[in-house]
Amino acid sequence: MPKIELLFLVDDDPDDQHVFAEALSEIDTDVNLVTASNGLEALETLKRNHSRLPDLIFLDLNMPKMNGKQFLKEIKSLSPFRDIPVVIYSTSSAKMDMDETLAMGAEGFIVKPDSFGAVCEAIRGVIK
């Protein structure tokens, strides 16, 4: 994967957003982070900033308004966004969710870790 300069986190949990941001700043301070709280907000953000698309999207599955699967299906159907790599970042460890999202075009699936160090390792494993 090329160098990540702009990363997009789509997650409705403010605490998870904060931990992710802290972990990312420990790993690579040169990476800019943009967040959205649901798929609908994320889609609007992508459309509004289509001249500067993220290099990678971390996507939660369980969110209000538009969940992660709906968002993934939508962006993979839109030519300006379909090539953005998406990594599912969810509390779900269900094999069905993993299989379904990978079949829909996700690059990977990470079950949200329960410690800060493990969050750092998970993010590092994807962006480095």
Order of alpha helices (4+ residues) and beta strands (2+ residues): beta-alpha-beta-alpha-beta-alpha-beta-alpha-beta-alpha
